[in-house]
Amino acid sequence: MSTFSLVWNYLKSKPLNMALNITLLSLGIAVITILLLFSSQLEQKINQNAKSIDLVVGAKGSPLQLILCNIFHIDFPTGNIKLNEAERIAHNRLVKKAIPLALGDSYQDYRIVGTTQDYATLYEAQLSQGAWWNKELEAVVGSNTASMLNLKIDDSFVSNHGLTKEGGQHEEQHFIVKGILKPTSTVLDNLILTSVESIWKVHEHVENTIDEVRSDKSESNQHDSTFTASSLVPSIAGGDSTKEITSMLIQYRSPMGAVMMPRLVNSQSNMQAASPAFETARLFTILGVGVEIVLGFAYVLIFISALSIFIALYNSLKERKYDLAIMRTMGASRSNLFVTIVLEGSTLTLLGSIAGLFMGHGTLLLLAALIDDVQKAGVNGFVFYITEWWILGGSLTLGFICSLLPAIQAYRTDISRVLAEN
């Protein structure tokens, strides 16, 4: 009988001990795997979505909320900003490109973004079907949005006021799907894009007259703007129909913009400027605290598992001294006994590690299937990282360490004394 067969038969003879050790270790490995997959993919998505944006300009409030809402589309707007004020910032010589965003409406929990085609270009998006919008109330949908909502070219839908299904519908206006984007692995996959004029049209009913809308639009066009303006819900206070947008995404013309633009916006306007690089770093710090707590729990599980494996091997050594002595009399060397004990510990940790890795990936696949927000975040259980090999190697090292002392004692077994005692 080979050494491996001997070890496997012994482990099977104590199924409860084997199951307990494997379960404890696999739970710890699964938690670490889930955190690795989730945090790595989330960090990758965050960096990918924010890499081409130097500054976000919007209404005063929380800078982090401004970033979460206007770049990652996972929070509510801080408010609106006046179009003419936004245009003054867009015309600054330090600004290379300014892309407007108008948020506030949705369809089946998928956000509708009033913007320009520069927004899609920012993420190098391409159409898989159809064409870009040319008229009001024409829309281009992201790949995941089209798939989840079963939207096809020339389908129509009615938007909801607000970012949830509970908001009232704009039943008087119907959007028409004109294009579907290829997958980009960015936030665009979960959005519905339309022209800025479409956002105005959907909200015309809150303005006093159509003439005022045309007048405002004419005034906006008189500016030598670097972008086509868009609006969220126009201000209706006092009958004021001045157009508003939610935010602008800005790219600098030179590095000097990073020094001057945030201060200029924050000190000389009613708006605020937030740096994606700074705020995402702060977000990682906030998330890191929670990750470290969960990691600590995982390490405790792994430590308990290691201790359990050590105790099981140490106790089994006492019960198997006679068996080991018989093995020596039948020709097994001291090295054979040492390897047998080490192989037992390594086999347990190998099985626990493999089970934990599968459990971690399977859990993420299940969460993505059951929870829409996980799927929208782009977290995929089918992604594998080289770090997982380090986890596997570390587990095998742990198994070796746990079995080292029992293996040394087996190596030093005194055959004559054991046989005499029995």
C-alpha positions as CSV (number, residue, x, y, z in Angstrom):
1,M,0.0,0.0,0.0
2,S,1.4,3.4,-0.9
3,T,2.0,6.1,1.6
4,F,-0.8,8.3,0.2
5,S,-3.3,5.4,0.3
6,L,-2.4,4.7,3.9
7,V,-2.9,8.4,4.8
8,W,-6.2,8.6,3.0
9,N,-7.6,5.4,4.6
10,Y,-6.6,6.7,8.0
11,L,-8.4,10.0,7.4
12,K,-11.5,8.3,6.2
13,S,-11.5,6.2,9.4
14,K,-12.3,9.3,11.3
15,P,-14.8,11.2,9.1
16,L,-16.1,13.5,11.8
17,N,-12.6,14.8,12.7
18,M,-11.8,15.2,9.0
19,A,-15.0,17.0,8.3
20,L,-14.6,19.4,11.3
21,N,-11.0,20.3,10.3
22,I,-11.9,20.8,6.6
23,T,-15.0,22.9,7.5
24,L,-13.2,25.2,9.8
25,L,-10.3,25.8,7.4
26,S,-12.6,26.1,4.3
27,L,-14.7,28.8,6.1
28,G,-11.7,30.9,6.8
29,I,-10.3,30.5,3.3
30,A,-13.7,31.2,1.8
31,V,-14.0,34.5,3.7
32,I,-10.5,35.6,2.5
33,T,-11.3,34.5,-1.0
34,I,-14.6,36.5,-1.1
35,L,-12.8,39.6,0.3
36,L,-10.0,39.2,-2.2
37,L,-12.4,38.9,-5.2
38,F,-14.7,41.6,-4.1
39,S,-12.2,44.2,-3.0
40,S,-9.9,43.6,-6.0
41,Q,-12.6,43.8,-8.6
42,L,-14.3,46.7,-6.8
43,E,-11.0,48.6,-6.7
44,Q,-10.4,47.8,-10.4
45,K,-13.9,49.0,-11.3
46,I,-13.5,52.2,-9.3
47,N,-10.1,53.0,-10.9
48,Q,-11.4,52.1,-14.3
49,N,-14.5,54.4,-14.0
50,A,-12.6,57.3,-12.6
51,K,-9.3,57.2,-14.5
52,S,-10.2,59.7,-17.2
53,I,-11.9,62.2,-14.9
54,D,-9.8,64.8,-13.2
55,L,-12.5,66.8,-11.4
56,V,-16.3,66.7,-10.7
57,V,-18.1,70.0,-10.3
58,G,-21.6,69.9,-8.7
59,A,-23.8,71.4,-6.0
60,K,-22.3,71.9,-2.5
61,G,-22.6,69.0,-0.1
62,S,-20.5,65.9,0.5
63,P,-17.6,65.6,-1.9
64,L,-17.7,61.8,-1.6
65,Q,-21.4,61.8,-2.3
66,L,-20.7,63.9,-5.4
67,I,-18.2,61.4,-6.6
68,L,-20.3,58.3,-5.8
69,C,-23.3,59.8,-7.6
70,N,-21.8,61.3,-10.7
71,I,-19.0,58.8,-11.4
72,F,-20.2,55.5,-10.0
73,H,-24.0,56.2,-10.0
74,I,-24.6,54.6,-6.6
75,D,-25.8,57.6,-4.5
76,F,-28.2,60.5,-4.8
77,P,-27.3,63.9,-6.3
78,T,-26.2,66.7,-3.9
79,G,-28.4,69.0,-5.9
80,N,-28.3,71.0,-9.1
81,I,-26.1,73.8,-10.5
82,K,-27.0,76.6,-12.8
83,L,-26.1,76.1,-16.4
84,N,-24.6,79.5,-16.9
85,E,-22.3,79.0,-13.8
86,A,-21.2,75.7,-15.1
87,E,-20.4,77.2,-18.5
88,R,-18.1,79.7,-17.0
89,I,-16.1,76.9,-15.5
90,A,-16.2,75.0,-18.7
91,H,-14.7,78.0,-20.6
92,N,-11.7,78.3,-18.2
93,R,-8.4,78.0,-20.1
94,L,-7.3,75.2,-17.8
95,V,-10.2,73.0,-18.8
96,K,-9.7,70.7,-21.8
97,K,-13.1,69.1,-21.8
98,A,-16.3,69.5,-19.7
99,I,-19.0,66.8,-19.9
100,P,-22.4,67.7,-18.4
101,L,-24.5,65.1,-16.5
102,A,-28.2,65.4,-15.7
103,L,-29.5,62.8,-13.2
104,G,-32.7,62.2,-11.4
105,D,-34.8,59.9,-13.6
106,S,-34.6,56.1,-14.0
107,Y,-36.3,53.1,-15.6
108,Q,-36.7,49.9,-13.6
109,D,-33.9,51.1,-11.2
110,Y,-31.5,51.7,-14.1
111,R,-30.5,55.4,-14.2
112,I,-31.1,57.7,-17.2
113,V,-28.3,60.1,-17.8
114,G,-28.7,63.2,-19.9
115,T,-25.3,64.0,-21.4
116,T,-23.4,64.2,-24.6
117,Q,-21.7,61.5,-26.7
118,D,-18.4,62.7,-25.2
119,Y,-19.5,60.8,-22.0
120,A,-19.5,57.5,-23.9
121,T,-16.2,58.4,-25.6
122,L,-14.7,58.9,-22.2
123,Y,-15.0,55.2,-21.7
124,E,-14.2,54.2,-25.3
125,A,-17.7,52.8,-25.7
126,Q,-18.8,51.5,-29.0
127,L,-22.2,50.5,-30.3
128,S,-23.0,46.8,-30.8
129,Q,-26.4,47.6,-32.4
130,G,-28.2,50.7,-33.8
131,A,-27.0,54.2,-33.8
132,W,-26.5,57.2,-31.4
133,W,-29.3,59.5,-30.6
134,N,-30.1,62.2,-33.1
135,K,-33.5,63.5,-31.8
136,E,-35.2,64.2,-28.5
137,L,-36.3,61.2,-26.5
138,E,-33.9,58.8,-28.3
139,A,-31.7,56.7,-26.0
140,V,-28.7,54.4,-26.1
141,V,-28.6,51.7,-23.4
142,G,-25.7,49.9,-21.8
143,S,-25.1,46.2,-22.5
144,N,-26.2,45.0,-19.1
145,T,-29.2,47.3,-19.0
146,A,-30.4,45.9,-22.4
147,S,-29.9,42.3,-21.2
148,M,-31.6,42.7,-17.8
149,L,-34.5,44.7,-19.1
150,N,-34.8,42.8,-22.4
151,L,-34.6,46.1,-24.4
152,K,-34.2,45.9,-28.1
153,I,-33.8,48.5,-30.9
154,D,-37.0,50.6,-31.4
155,D,-38.5,49.5,-28.0
156,S,-40.1,52.3,-26.1
157,F,-40.3,52.9,-22.3
158,V,-41.5,55.5,-19.9
159,S,-39.1,57.0,-17.3
160,N,-39.7,57.3,-13.6
161,H,-39.1,60.5,-11.7
162,G,-36.4,59.7,-9.2
163,L,-33.9,56.8,-8.9
164,T,-36.3,54.1,-7.8
165,K,-39.3,52.3,-9.1
166,E,-41.5,54.2,-6.6
167,G,-41.1,57.5,-8.4
168,G,-44.0,58.8,-10.5
169,Q,-43.8,58.1,-14.3
170,H,-43.5,60.7,-17.0
171,E,-46.3,59.0,-18.9
172,E,-46.6,61.8,-21.5
173,Q,-43.1,61.2,-22.9
174,H,-41.8,57.9,-24.3
175,F,-38.1,57.1,-24.8
176,I,-37.1,55.1,-27.9
177,V,-34.1,52.8,-27.9
178,K,-31.9,53.7,-30.8
179,G,-28.7,51.9,-29.8
180,I,-27.1,49.3,-27.6
181,L,-23.6,49.6,-26.4
182,K,-21.0,46.9,-26.4
183,P,-19.8,45.7,-22.9
184,T,-17.3,48.1,-21.5
185,S,-16.8,46.7,-18.0
186,T,-17.5,50.2,-16.8
187,V,-20.5,52.0,-15.2
188,L,-21.9,52.6,-18.8
189,D,-23.0,49.0,-18.9
190,N,-25.7,49.8,-16.3
191,L,-26.9,53.1,-17.6
192,I,-29.4,54.6,-20.1
193,L,-27.9,57.5,-22.1
194,T,-29.9,60.2,-23.8
195,S,-29.4,63.7,-25.2
196,V,-29.6,66.7,-22.9
197,E,-32.6,68.1,-24.9
198,S,-34.5,64.9,-24.0
199,I,-34.1,65.6,-20.3
200,W,-35.5,69.1,-20.8
201,K,-38.4,67.8,-22.8
202,V,-39.4,65.2,-20.2
203,H,-39.6,67.9,-17.6
204,E,-41.3,70.6,-19.6
205,H,-44.5,70.2,-17.6
206,V,-42.9,71.9,-14.6
207,E,-42.1,75.1,-16.4
208,N,-44.6,77.9,-16.9
209,T,-44.8,78.0,-20.7
210,I,-43.2,76.4,-23.7
211,D,-42.1,79.9,-24.8
212,E,-40.0,80.2,-21.6
213,V,-38.3,76.8,-22.4
214,R,-37.4,78.0,-25.9
215,S,-36.2,81.3,-24.6
216,D,-34.0,79.6,-22.0
217,K,-32.7,77.2,-24.7
218,S,-31.9,80.2,-27.0
219,E,-30.1,82.0,-24.2
220,S,-28.0,78.9,-23.5
221,N,-27.1,78.6,-27.2
222,Q,-25.8,82.1,-27.2
223,H,-22.9,81.1,-25.1
224,D,-19.7,79.9,-26.8
225,S,-20.0,76.7,-24.8
226,T,-17.7,73.7,-25.0
227,F,-20.5,71.3,-24.6
228,T,-24.2,70.9,-25.3
229,A,-26.1,71.8,-22.2
230,S,-28.4,69.5,-20.3
231,S,-30.7,69.9,-17.3
232,L,-32.1,67.9,-14.4
233,V,-35.4,69.2,-13.1
234,P,-35.6,72.9,-13.9
235,S,-36.1,75.2,-10.9
236,I,-39.7,76.1,-10.5
237,A,-39.3,78.6,-7.6
238,G,-41.0,81.8,-8.5
239,G,-41.6,80.6,-12.1
240,D,-37.8,80.7,-12.8
241,S,-37.1,78.4,-15.7
242,T,-33.3,78.8,-15.7
243,K,-31.7,75.5,-16.9
244,E,-29.8,73.4,-14.4
245,I,-27.5,70.4,-14.6
246,T,-26.5,68.0,-11.9
247,S,-22.7,68.1,-12.5
248,M,-19.8,68.4,-14.9
249,L,-17.0,65.9,-15.4
250,I,-13.8,67.8,-16.2
251,Q,-10.5,67.0,-17.8
252,Y,-7.6,69.3,-17.3
253,R,-5.6,70.9,-20.1
254,S,-2.4,70.9,-18.0
255,P,-1.3,69.7,-14.6
256,M,-1.7,73.3,-13.4
257,G,-5.5,72.6,-13.4
258,A,-5.1,70.2,-10.5
259,V,-3.6,73.1,-8.4
260,M,-6.0,75.9,-9.4
261,M,-9.4,74.6,-10.5
262,P,-10.6,73.0,-7.2
263,R,-9.8,76.2,-5.3
264,L,-11.3,78.4,-8.0
265,V,-14.6,76.5,-8.0
266,N,-14.9,76.1,-4.2
267,S,-14.0,79.7,-3.4
268,Q,-15.4,81.7,-6.2
269,S,-18.7,80.0,-7.0
270,N,-21.8,78.4,-5.4
271,M,-20.6,75.0,-6.6
272,Q,-18.1,72.5,-5.2
273,A,-15.3,70.6,-6.8
274,A,-14.3,67.1,-5.8
275,S,-11.2,65.2,-6.9
276,P,-12.0,61.5,-7.9
277,A,-8.4,60.5,-7.0
278,F,-8.6,62.0,-3.5
279,E,-12.2,60.8,-2.7
280,T,-11.6,57.3,-4.0
281,A,-8.5,57.0,-1.9
282,R,-10.7,58.1,1.1
283,L,-13.3,55.5,0.1
284,F,-10.7,52.8,0.1
285,T,-9.6,53.8,3.5
286,I,-13.2,53.6,4.8
287,L,-13.8,50.3,3.2
288,G,-10.4,49.0,4.4
289,V,-11.5,49.2,8.1
290,G,-14.4,46.9,7.4
291,V,-12.3,44.6,5.3
292,E,-9.7,44.3,8.1
293,I,-12.3,43.4,10.6
294,V,-13.7,40.6,8.5
295,L,-10.1,39.5,7.6
296,G,-9.4,39.3,11.3
297,F,-12.4,37.0,11.8
298,A,-11.1,34.8,8.9
299,Y,-7.7,34.6,10.4
300,V,-9.2,33.5,13.7
301,L,-11.1,30.7,11.9
302,I,-7.9,29.6,10.2
303,F,-6.0,29.7,13.5
304,I,-8.6,27.5,15.2
305,S,-8.5,25.2,12.2
306,A,-4.7,24.9,12.5
307,L,-4.9,24.3,16.2
308,S,-7.6,21.6,15.6
309,I,-5.4,19.9,13.0
310,F,-2.4,19.9,15.4
311,I,-4.4,18.5,18.3
312,A,-5.9,15.8,16.0
313,L,-2.5,14.7,14.8
314,Y,-0.9,14.9,18.2
315,N,-3.7,12.8,19.8
316,S,-3.8,10.3,17.0
317,L,0.0,9.8,17.4
318,K,-0.6,8.4,20.9
319,E,-3.2,6.0,19.5
320,R,-1.1,4.9,16.6
321,K,2.3,4.4,18.3
322,Y,1.8,0.6,18.1
323,D,0.8,0.8,14.4
324,L,3.9,3.0,13.7
325,A,6.1,0.5,15.5
326,I,4.7,-2.3,13.4
327,M,5.3,-0.3,10.3
328,R,9.0,0.1,11.3
329,T,9.4,-3.7,11.9
330,M,7.9,-4.3,8.4
331,G,10.6,-2.2,6.8
332,A,9.3,1.4,7.0
333,S,12.1,3.9,7.7
334,R,11.9,6.8,10.2
335,S,11.6,9.1,7.2
336,N,8.5,7.2,6.0
337,L,6.8,7.8,9.3
338,F,7.8,11.5,9.2
339,V,6.4,11.9,5.7
340,T,3.2,10.0,6.6
341,I,2.3,12.4,9.4
342,V,3.2,15.5,7.4
343,L,1.2,14.2,4.5
344,E,-1.9,13.8,6.8
345,G,-1.7,17.4,7.9
346,S,-1.0,18.7,4.3
347,T,-3.9,16.6,2.9
348,L,-6.3,18.1,5.4
349,T,-5.2,21.7,4.7
350,L,-5.2,21.0,0.9
351,L,-8.8,19.7,1.0
352,G,-9.9,22.6,3.2
353,S,-8.2,25.2,1.0
354,I,-9.7,23.8,-2.2
355,A,-13.1,23.7,-0.6
356,G,-12.7,27.2,0.7
357,L,-11.7,28.6,-2.7
358,F,-14.7,26.9,-4.4
359,M,-17.0,28.2,-1.6
360,G,-15.7,31.7,-2.0
361,H,-16.2,31.8,-5.8
362,G,-19.6,30.0,-5.5
363,T,-20.8,32.5,-2.9
364,L,-20.0,35.5,-5.2
365,L,-21.7,33.7,-8.1
366,L,-24.8,33.2,-6.0
367,L,-24.8,36.8,-4.7
368,A,-24.5,38.1,-8.3
369,A,-27.5,35.9,-9.3
370,L,-29.7,37.0,-6.4
371,I,-28.7,40.6,-5.8
372,D,-28.9,43.1,-8.7
373,D,-26.5,45.6,-7.0
374,V,-23.7,43.0,-6.8
375,Q,-24.2,42.3,-10.5
376,K,-24.3,46.0,-11.3
377,A,-21.0,46.5,-9.4
378,G,-19.4,44.1,-11.9
379,V,-18.3,41.6,-9.3
380,N,-17.8,38.2,-11.0
381,G,-17.2,34.9,-9.3
382,F,-15.5,33.5,-12.4
383,V,-12.5,35.8,-12.0
384,F,-9.3,34.1,-10.6
385,Y,-6.3,35.9,-9.2
386,I,-2.7,34.7,-8.8
387,T,-3.0,35.6,-5.1
388,E,-5.2,32.6,-4.7
389,W,-2.2,30.4,-5.5
390,W,-0.5,32.1,-2.6
391,I,-3.5,31.3,-0.4
392,L,-3.2,27.7,-1.4
393,G,0.5,27.6,-0.8
394,G,0.1,29.3,2.5
395,S,-2.4,26.7,3.6
396,L,-0.1,23.9,2.7
397,T,2.7,25.6,4.7
398,L,0.3,25.9,7.6
399,G,-0.5,22.1,7.3
400,F,3.2,21.3,7.3
401,I,3.8,23.4,10.4
402,C,0.9,21.9,12.3
403,S,2.1,18.4,11.5
404,L,5.8,19.0,12.1
405,L,5.9,18.3,15.9
406,P,3.8,15.1,15.7
407,A,5.9,14.0,12.7
408,I,9.1,14.6,14.7
409,Q,7.7,12.5,17.5
410,A,6.8,9.7,15.1
411,Y,10.3,9.9,13.7
412,R,11.7,9.4,17.2
413,T,9.5,6.5,18.0
414,D,11.3,3.8,20.0
415,I,10.2,0.5,18.5
416,S,11.4,-1.8,21.3
417,R,9.7,0.3,24.1
418,V,6.4,0.5,22.2
419,L,6.3,-3.2,21.4
420,A,7.3,-4.0,25.0
421,E,4.5,-1.9,26.4
422,N,1.9,-3.6,24.2
